[in-house]
C-alpha cells in the first residue's frame, strides 16, 4: 500500500510540474526541487523529459531571460 501512495503522490507532483511549465509560473525554488527530483530519476518515466525542460528554464532564468510557457517562443 505504501508504494501505491507514493506513486499517487508522484503522479500529483508530475501534474503540478507539467501545469507549471505550461503556464510558465513555477517559482525558482519549485524549479530547483523538481529538477533535483528529475535528476534523481524520482519522477518515474517522466524524469528525463522534465530534467531537460527544467534545466532549460533554470538556464534561461540564470541569463535573465524571462520564462515563457512551454512551447512558446522566447524572443
Contact map, one row per residue, 1 for C-alpha under 8 A:
111110000000000000000000000000000000000000000000000000000000000000000000000
111111000000000000000000000000000000000000000000000000000000000000000000000
111111100000000000000000000000000000000000000000000000000000000000000000000
111111110000000000000000000000000000000000000000000000000000000000000000000
111111111000000000000000000000000000000000000000000000000000000000000000000
011111111100000000000000000000000000000000000000000000000000000000000000000
001111111110000000000000000000000000000000000000000000000000000000000000000
000111111111000000000000000000000000000000000000000000000000000000000000000
000011111111100000000000000000000000000000000000000000000000000000000000000
000001111111110000000000000000000000000001110000000000000000000000000000000
000000111111111000000000000000000000000000000000000000000000000000000000000
000000011111111100000000000000000000000000000000000000000000000000000000000
000000001111111110000000000000000000000000000000000000000000000000000000000
000000000111111111000000000000000000000000100100000000000000000000000000000
000000000011111111100000000000000000000000000000000000000000000000000000000
000000000001111111110000000000000000000000000000000000000000000000000000000
000000000000111111111000010000000100000000000000000000000000000000000000000
000000000000011111111100000000000000000000000000000000000000000000000000000
000000000000001111111110000000000000000000000000000000000000000000000000000
000000000000000111111111110000000000000000000000000000000000000000000000000
000000000000000011111111110000000000000000000000000000000000000000001100000
000000000000000001111111000000000000000000000000000000000000000000001110000
000000000000000000111111100000000000000000000000000000000000000000011100000
000000000000000000011111110000000000000000000000000000000000000000111100000
000000000000000000011011111000000000000000000000000000000000000000001000000
000000000000000010011001111101100000000000000000000000000000000000000000000
000000000000000000000000111111100000000000000000000000000000000000000000000
000000000000000000000000011111110000000000000000000000000100000000000000000
000000000000000000000000001111111000000000000000000000000000000000000000000
000000000000000000000000011111111100000000000000000000000000000000000000000
000000000000000000000000011111111110000000000000000001001100000000000000000
000000000000000000000000000111111111000000000000000000000100000000000000000
000000000000000000000000000011111111100000000000000000000000000000000000000
000000000000000010000000000001111111110000000000000001000000000000000000000
000000000000000000000000000000111111111000000000011001100000000000000000000
000000000000000000000000000000011111111100000000000000000000000000000000000
000000000000000000000000000000001111111111100010000000000000000000000000000
000000000000000000000000000000000111111111100111011000000000000000000000000
000000000000000000000000000000000011111111000011001000000000000000000000000
000000000000000000000000000000000001111111000010000000000000000000000000000
000000000000000000000000000000000000111111110011000000000000000000000000000
000000000100000000000000000000000000111111110010000000000000000000000000000
000000000100010000000000000000000000110011111110000000000000000000000000000
000000000100000000000000000000000000000011111110000000000000000000000000000
000000000000000000000000000000000000000000111111000000000000000000000000000
000000000000010000000000000000000000010000111111110000000000000000000000000
000000000000000000000000000000000000111111111111111000000000000000000000000
000000000000000000000000000000000000011010001111111100000000000000000000000
000000000000000000000000000000000000000000000111111110000000000000000000000
000000000000000000000000000000000010010000000111111111000000000000000000000
000000000000000000000000000000000010011000000011111111100000000000000000000
000000000000000000000000000000000000000000000001111111110000000000000000000
000000000000000000000000000000000000000000000000111111111000000000000000000
000000000000000000000000000000100110000000000000011111111100000000000000000
000000000000000000000000000000000010000000000000001111111110000000000000000
000000000000000000000000000000000000000000000000000111111111000000000000000
000000000000000000000000000000100000000000000000000011111111100000100000000
000000000000000000000000000100110000000000000000000001111111110000000000000
000000000000000000000000000000000000000000000000000000111111111000000000000
000000000000000000000000000000000000000000000000000000011111111111100000000
000000000000000000000000000000000000000000000000000000001111111111100000000
000000000000000000000000000000000000000000000000000000000111111110000000000
000000000000000000000000000000000000000000000000000000000011111110000000000
000000000000000000000000000000000000000000000000000000000001111111000000000
000000000000000000000000000000000000000000000000000000000001111111100000000
000000000000000000000000000000000000000000000000000000000001100111110000000
000000000000000000000001000000000000000000000000000000001001100011111000010
000000000000000000000011000000000000000000000000000000000000000001111101110
000000000000000000001111100000000000000000000000000000000000000000111111000
000000000000000000001111000000000000000000000000000000000000000000011111000
000000000000000000000100000000000000000000000000000000000000000000001111100
000000000000000000000000000000000000000000000000000000000000000000011111110
000000000000000000000000000000000000000000000000000000000000000000010011111
000000000000000000000000000000000000000000000000000000000000000000110001111
000000000000000000000000000000000000000000000000000000000000000000000000111
